[in-house]
Amino acid sequence: MAAALLSGCSLTQLLPGSGGEIKKAQLGDLPTAEEMTIKYNGYGFAALTSLEEKRLYAGIDRALQQNTSVEFTTEKLEDVDRVSDVLEFYKDDHPEVFWIDETAPYYYKESGGVLSVQLHYKLEGAELEQAKATLESKLEEITSEAPQGVSEYELELYVHNYIIQNCDYDTEAVEMHKQDTVRSNEQNVYGVLVEGRAVCEGYARAFQLLCERLDVRCWVIQGQALGFEGDGNTNHIWNCVMLNGEWYQVDVTWDDYDGAETFGDEQYYYFNLTTAEMEKDHVIAPSYSDYDSNDVWYNGFVPQCDSTEYYYFYRNAHMIYDLDDSGNIDWLVQAASTNDSYCVYMISEDLDFETTYNSIVQDYAYQWISSANVINGYEPNIGDTCKLSANDTRRIVTLILVYE
């Protein structure tokens, strides 16, 4: 789950294929604070701490309206290293932008009180125009197939499932990232929605863009994943989504299990968690206002997620409070009556997970299956080759059903 390889370098370095020419454009006078407040309302823009940073953001916005990379000027920043932060926050507010080169995204030079910046594009001119049209066509196709007249939760679920079913986690790109090399579009929406291969940043930005197109508020969260590759932490990006006025944490990449096939509930382990649940194996980067020179990643906005109303398993699993409760059997009867492939249970916090799970494995699963078959008149007949899987972090037990 490699994060962006964001770095800046001096404008005195020539752009590849530029022939030594720096293309310049007059992008208008520097906007006032009031003008920018009216035009820009994203969380990334709101996180910026100075007028100079906000004017750089506006310059980036104007430059990206051009299909050819141009140099633009703005006021010098107190800390020029923050050019990368401003660009990253712009991308956070505009997940549709896919054509900025990730390895060397910009060039700059300083002269007096002026900062000159040129973004480095991967595509330009007619080729970029065609790629934008291809992405837009794909977005229209995906959103047109979304369910109509449904809740925000169901739209979010549609987006989540679409990405998992149509995009593979790009393990080849991950290996290349270890050598500071970007393979292609794995870190942007084009990689996910058009090419069908991506890493975590691509997943997160595609999820954000599709949710926004369906009027579901969504944001990106940067931080680290704990112990994903060996014992160390890995830079990682995921999302938060707002449903009925409350925020929830979502990690579509981890729900895709590296692109491996899942048997059902595995693909929802990171769907609409609280902050406390996500922090069991994720570290959220600090807010931009809490700048520390030792920090690599920042977040423009970090909502507190406390609600469990739309947590996937609270809506789609049966809570076990007592192994002898007949409701456990009723839940299996219901699943079998519609020929479901699996039946999902959640073990209450009041019970010891390991002890309860072992009891289900050794005795109760067989009892529940036998009772469910009798109640359903053996139509269908749940076989004795069913399997169990468990996730102790989420406290989930899944009975994978096999019918005879």
Residue, then its C-alpha position, 0 to 999 in steps of 0.5 A: m500500500a504505497a503512498a505518493l512519491l511526492s517530491g519537488c525539484s528546482l525549475t532549473q532542471l529541464l522538463p523531459g521533452s521540453g527542449g529547454e523551453i519553460k512554457k509560461a502563461q498569464l493565469g490572472d492576478l493573485p486572487t484576494a482572500e475573499e475571492m478564494t473563500i467563495k470559490y474554494n470550499g474543500y477541506g484541503f483548502a480550509a486546512l491551509t494556514s496562510l494567505e500565501e499557501k492559499r494563493l499557491y492553491a489557486g495558482i495550481d487550480r488555474a494551471l490545471q485547467q490548461n491541457t499543457s503544463v505552464e509556469f505560473t507565479t505566486e507569492k513566496l512561501e515562508d517554507v518552500d517545502r510546503v509546496s508539496d503539502v499545498l499540492e497534496f491538499y489540492k489533490d485531496d479536494h480534486p480526486e479527478v486529477f490524475w495527470i500530475d507526475e507522481t515522481a517529480p510532480y512540480y518544479y520551482k524557483e524563487s526570486g525575491g518575493v516571487l515563487s515560480v512553479q510549473l507542474h509536471y504532467k504525465l500527459e499533455g495536449a490531445e492525449l490528455e484531453q482524450a484521457k480525461a474524456t475516457l475517465e469521464s465516460k467511465l464515471e458516467e457509466i458507473t454512476s448511471e448504473a447505481p441504484q436509484g432512490v436509495s439511501e446514502y449507505e446503499l450508494e456507498l455500498y455500491v461504490h465500495n463493491y464496484i471498486i473491489q469487483n473491478c480493480d486489482y491491487d497492484t503488487e507489481a507497482v508496490e515492488m517498484h515503489k520500494q525503488d522510488t519508481v511509479r509504474s503508471n496510474e496506480q496512485n490515481v482514479y484513472g488506474v482504478l476506473v480505467e486500467g483496473r489496477a491500483v494501490c491504496e491511493g488510487y483506491a481511496r481517490a476513486f472511492q472519494l470521487l465516485c461517492e461525491r458524484l453520487d452526492v455522498r460526502c467523502w474525504v481521504i485520510q492519510g496515515q500508516a497501516l500497522g504491520f502490513e508488510g512484516d513488523g513495520n508500518t507502511n504509509h497508507i491512505w483510506n477514507c471517511v464518509m458521512l452518512n446521515g450526518e455522522w462520519y465513518q472510517v472506510d478502507v476499501t484497499w484492505d477490504d479488497y484483500d490485495g485483490a484476492e477473492t473473498f467469500g463474503d464478509e471479508q470484504y467488509y471488515y473495514f467498512n464504516l468503522t469508528t475511529a477507535e476500531m480503525e486505530k486498532d491497526h491504522v495510525i492517523a497522521p496529524s492535522y496540518s495545523d499541528y505541523d512537526s518537522n518529523d512528520v511525513w504525512y498530514n491531514g487537512f481534516v480528520p473527523q471523529c467517527d463514533s457512530t456505529e449505526y452504519y457499521y456493516f456488521y451491525r446491519n448484516a450480522h447476528m449478535i451472539y450474546d448467549l450461545d444457547d439463544s434460539g435466535n442464533i438458529d433463527w439467523l441460520v434458518q433465514a440464511a439457508s431459506t434464501n440459499d445464502s453462501y454464508c451466515v455471519y455472526m458477531i460475538s458480543e463484547d461481553l463474551d470472551f471471543e476465543t472461548t466462544y469461537n471454540s465452542i461454536v467450532q466444537d459443538y454449537a455449529y453442528q447443533w445449529i445446522s441440525s436444527a436449521n435443517v429440521i426447521n426448513g424441512y431439509e429444503p435446502n439441506i445444509g451439509d456437514t462440510c461447512k466451514l468456519s472463519a473468524n476475525d478476532t479484531r472485528r469479533i466476526v464468525t462466519l459459517i460458510l454454507v455448503y448445501e447437499 
